[in-house]
Every structure is written in structure tokens, then in C-alpha cells.
Amino acid sequence: MSTSEENTPAGADVPADATVQTAGAFDIRNFIGTLLGLFGLILVIMGLVAFSPEEAAKTAGMNANLWAGLAMLVVGVLFVVWTKLDPIRMVVRDNEPGAEEPHDISALD
């Protein structure tokens, strides 16, 4: 998680004893984008290397692995860019001494 005051949107109601942090690498969109990108890369490689006349006959001459892989790569990149442009922000405050959890975390957006 990263702490940054520049991530605080204008007019946000953040208490004085709290900090704003982002989900960073733990954002689910990073996992989805990475997996889509990885699977897309595998399909692109298979489309470039293993496209045979038998496969062309099955798909009416279209290289389905190549096009599906390229689409998955594009969607994966869009997920990662979306994460960078609009990160999930959380308000984190320390709890009172003796509390069960050391921090109180709530959504900012």
C-alpha cells in the first residue's frame, strides 16, 4: 500500500488523524489484467508459431489464436492502465489502544 496526499480528491472528508492509502499491487484489477495479458501472450505465440492448414480449415482461414490473444492482451493492458489512472483509495486510522485490530480501514470513494 502506498501513502500519498496527492491521491486525496478535492472535497474528500478525511479526518485529521487519518492517512489516505492506495491498494497498489493488491488491487484485483492488477491480477485480472496480468492473467489476461499472460493468457493473451500465450495465444499470440501459439497463433504465430503453430498455425497450420488444418487449423485454418477449422476457422475458415482466420487465425483464431492470434486474434483472441491480441484481444486479451489489449483488455489486460486496459485493466492495468485503469488501475494506474483510478486507484482504489482507503482512509486508514489508528484504533484506540486495546482494540482488536490496530487500524481502521474504510473506503474513500
ZIJOKA-V203383 format. One record per pair of residues at least 12 apart in sequence whose ideal C-beta (glycine too) atoms are under 7 Angstrom apart, sorted by the first residue. I is the first residue (numbers start at 0). J is the second residue. Records with the same first field share a line. If there is no record, write none. Layout:
I: J, J
This chain:
0: 20, 21, 22, 23
1: 20, 21, 23
2: 18, 20
3: 19
4: 19
6: 19, 21, 86, 88
7: 19
11: 107
13: 90
14: 92
16: 92
17: 90, 91, 92
18: 91
19: 88, 90, 107
20: 89, 91
21: 86, 87, 88
22: 86, 87
26: 82, 86, 87
28: 78, 81, 82
29: 79, 82
31: 78
32: 75, 78, 79, 82
33: 75
35: 71, 74, 75, 78
36: 72, 75, 76
38: 71
39: 68, 69, 71, 72, 75
40: 68, 72
42: 64, 67, 68, 71
43: 65, 68, 69, 72
45: 64
46: 62, 64, 65, 68
47: 65
50: 62
88: 107, 108
89: 104, 105, 106, 107
90: 105, 107
91: 104
